[in-house]
Amino acid sequence: MSMLINRQVILSSRPEGIPQAEHFQITETAIPQPRPGQVLIRNHFLAVEPAMRGWVNAVANYAQPVGIGEVMRSFAAGEIIASEDPQWPVSTGVTGMFGWQDYAAVDVSTIDYRVDQADLPLSTSLGVLGINGITAHYGLLRIGEPTSGETVLVSTGAGAVGSCVGQIARIHGCRTVGITGGETKRRMCIDRFQYDAAVDYKREDFAERLAAACPQGVDIYFDNASGSISDTVMQHLNVGARIIICGTASIANWNPTPLGPRVERQLLVKRARMQGFVILDHRDHYTTARSDLADWVRRGLIQYEEEVLDGIGHAPDAIAGLYRGDNLGRRLIRVVG
């Protein structure tokens, strides 16, 4: 092996709200050796997710918090370099929750996916063909149930999930509107991801621009933001609207719970449906979603954007950077050149 040590990013203190660089520490340890039924994976790419904020905070979440002193939980994509299971030979590309580290020895049962899209970059298995694309596919098609001609509104419309949602909606004949922050990302929504319209929530006239972008109202709202952005959207729901709760990126801290306008009356009079979901509950959907997404990427129907940070040293500040809006596209950390 070219490296004699395994660099790991551990959670060194518990944040309140958005984790910052000082909450992590990079340590070095021996490269683990696989036991029977395990494989040793050399990670190539580490994922950076908005959901990581919830994984490290002490407040209630859908997953147990990462423990102090533990390797930061994360999806990763890499290659098997040693195997104690004949079903998983050396050189197989894999993805899974392997953590922020160079190497991971894992039980084969924890591998999410054997990467078999040889014509597409390995990095896509963590983005458009990975958890982001699958989240968009399931949330929009299974919960949103779009039909041709409907208006689909997407918050964080230029993000890794949001950009997929908008393009899948367009494939299904919908009119698409993105909400994003800043003119660069707004133009990306139009030029790169082919939204019919896009609105910058940072502008003082956001409410007026949103109304102008949705003259026929909103049939499906894919909500990655929450907060005041979503409060504004609720005024434009059509009868029978579907609201898909996927993320809460605009809320810096859930303790105490921020208050906003009550939505019960709007849901009532519009006979609307609001549903949250966590894609980890729907693994039976992964194969179908990956097949569709790979086909759409190959045919040029879905474009994707990746921001790759070179080196594990970028990891401690990477989550905070997401919430600062530093990234353009799916944020990944490359640990193998």
N, C-alpha and C positions, 0 to 999 in steps of 0.2 A: 504494500500500500504506500501511496505517495506521502501520506500524512501519518505521523506517529501519535497524534492526539486527536481528541474529539472536542471541538469547541461547542459549548452549550450556552444558550441564553436562558438564565433562570430568573424567576420572579423573586426579587430581593426584599420588597416591601409592598404592602397592600395599598393601592391607590383608592382615592375617593373620586369618582368621576373618570375622566379620560386619563389612562396611564401615560406617564411621561418617561423620558429616558432614565431618570434617576430611580425608577422603580425596578430596573433590570440590571443584571450584572452578567458579563461574559466570563465563563470559567472554562478550564481545560481539564479533561479527564482521559482515561485510557479508552481506546476504541473497544466497544463491547464485542463479545463473541457470541454467535447464535447457538442456542441450545436445540435439542431435537424439537422439530415442529416450528422452528423459527428461521428467519432469514436476516441477513445483515444488509441494510440499505445505505447506500451513499447518496445522500440528498443532493439534488442539483438546484432545486428551487424551493424556497419557503414562502408560504402565503402570508399576507397581511390583510386581516379582515376587520371591518367595523365591529363585528360581533365579539372580537377579542376584549373589548372594553368590558362587556358583561362577563367574560370568562375569568377575569382577574379581580372583579369587584366582589365585595362581601354580600351585597344585596341579592335578594332572591332572583334566580335566573333559571333557564331550562337545563343548565349543566352545573355540576359541582365546580366551585371556584378552583383555579389552579392554586396549589399549596405554596406557601412561602418556601423557597429553596428548591422548588421543582422546575423542570424544564418547561418553558412556555409552550402551552398547547398550540398546535397549528397544523394545518394541512401542509403537506409537502409532496413533491414529486422527485423521484430518483430512480436508481438502478440497483438491482440486487447484485452484490459483489461476493456474497458467500451464502450458501443455502444448506439447511438441514431438512429440507422437504423436497422430494423429487418433482412435485407438481409445480414448484416455483424455481426454475433453473437460474443460474447466474446469467446476467445481462438482460433479464426481464425488466422492463420499465413498469413502475408501480406508483400509485398514489395512496395516501392515507394520512391519518392523524399522527405523523411521525415527530412532530415538535421542531422547535427552533434549534437545530443542532446539525453538525456535519454528518453524523452516522446515527443509525437507529437499528437496534436488534429487536425485532417484533415477532409476535406470533402471527402466523400466516392468516389467521382468522380476522386480524385487524386491518388487513389490506383492503382498501376500498375498491381498487380498480387495477386490472392488468392493462396497461396502455397498449392498445393495438391499432392506434391511428398513426401508422408509421409515416404517412405523407404529411402530417401536421406536426408543428413543434411541440416538444414535451411540455412547454410552459402552458399550452392551451388546456392541458388536462387539469390545471388549477383555476382556469378562468372560464372562457366561453364554452369549453367542453366539460368543465368541472362544476364545482359547487355553485358558482355564479350563474352560469348558463342554465343549469338544472333548476335552480331556484326560480329564475325568470320563467322557464318553461312550465313548471308545475303551477306556480302561483297564478300566472295569467290564464293558462289554458284550463286547468282543473278548477280553480276557484273563481277566476274572472269570467270564464265561459264567453269569450268575445264572439260577436257576430259581425259580418261585413257591414261597414257603414257606421259603426259605433265610434264614439270618441273615447280614446284611451289616454289618460293623463298620467304621467310618471314623474314622481319626485326623485331627485338625484339622477336626472335623466341621462347624464353623460357618464355615470358610474358603471362599474363592471356588471352589476345586476340590471340597473335601469336601462342601459343602452341595449341590452339583449331584449328586455321587455318591449321597448319601443319597436325594435326591428321585427320581433315575432308578431306583434300586433299588426304591423304593416303587411307582413306576409299573409295575415288572415283578413286583409281588406279593410282594416280600421283606419280612421284618422288619428294621428298620433301627435301629442303635445308633451314636451319635456319641460320640467322645472329644474333649473340648475343655478349655480352661483358664479357670476362673472361672465364677461363678454366672451372670453376665450372658450369656455365650456359651452356657452350658449351657441356659439358658431359651430362648435364640434357637433352638437346635437343636430343641427341643420345639415352641415356639409358632410360629416363623416357618417352619421347614423340615420340621416334622411327623415328626421321628424318633419311633420308638416308645419309645426310652429314650435318655438321654444321661448321660455320666459325666464328672466334673471330675478330670483327672489330677493337679491340684495338691493334692488332699485326701490326707491321710495314709492314709485307708482306701480309696484308689483301687482296690487289688487286690480287696478284698472287694466294693466297689460294682460293679466290672466283672463279677465272677463272678455277682452277683445280676442284672445287666442282660442276661446271656447264659446263661440257665439251660440252654438246649439246645446250648450251644457256638457256635462261629463257623465258618461255611461259607466266607465270603469276607472277607478283611481288606484294605481299601484303605489302604495305609500311606503317610501323608504326613509322618510324624514320625521314625521310627527310634528308636534309643536304648532307654532303660529302659521307655518306654511300650510299644514293640513287644515287648520281652522279656516283659512281663507278659501280653500278648495271646497269645503262643505257647503258653501253658499251656492255652488254651481251644479250640484247633483241633479241628475234627471230621475224621473220616476223609474224605479227598478234598478237603480245604480248598484254596482258592486264595489266595495272598498276592500282592498287586499292589504293587510298590515304585514309588512315584511321587515321594516327597520325603523329606528328612531334616531337617525343620525343628527338631528338638530338639537337634541336634548343633551346637554353636557353632563348633567348630574340628576339622578332619579331620587336623591335623598336630600330634602323632601321632594315628594312628587310635585312637579310643576302643574299649575292649574291653568285651564283654558276654557273657552266656551263649551257649554254642554252640547253634545251632538244628538241626544236622544230625540229631540223634537224634529230635527232635520231628517234623521233616519225614519222616523214615523211618517211624516207627511210625504216623503219621497218613496216610501216602501222600499228602502234601501237595505242592503245586507253588508255588514262589516265582519270580516273574518281574519284572524291572525294565523300564521303557520310558521313552523320551523322545518326546514327541508330535511333535517336529519331524521324526522319521523316518517319519511316517505321514500325509503331506499328502494322500494319496489318500482319506483318511477324512473330510476336513474338510467337504466338501459334504453328505454324508449326515448328519453330526453336526449341522451348522448347521440343516438342514431339520427334523430331529427337535426340536432344542432350541427353535427359533422357534415351532414348532407347540405345544409343551408350555407355553411362556411365554404365548402368546396364549390358551390354554385354561385358564390358571391352575393348571396341574399343577406348574409350577416357579416358585418365588419366588426372587428374588435381592436381594442387599444390596450397595450401593456406598458407599464412603467416598471422597468427592472433596475433595482438598486444593486450594485455590484459589491458583494462582501457582507459577511455576517455582522460586521461592525455597524451597519446601518440599522440593524434590527431594533435596538432599544428605543429609538425615536420614531420608528416607522408607524406605529399606531397613532401617536399624537399627530404626525404629519397628515394622516388621513383626515382627521377632524379639523386640521387647519386648512384643508383643501389644497394641500401641496401637490397632490398627485393628479395626473391625467391618465385615466384608464386603470386597469387592474394592477394593483401594486404587488410586486414580487421581489424577493431577495434572492439573487443568484449566488450560490456558494461553490459552484463548479463552473469554470470558464469553458 
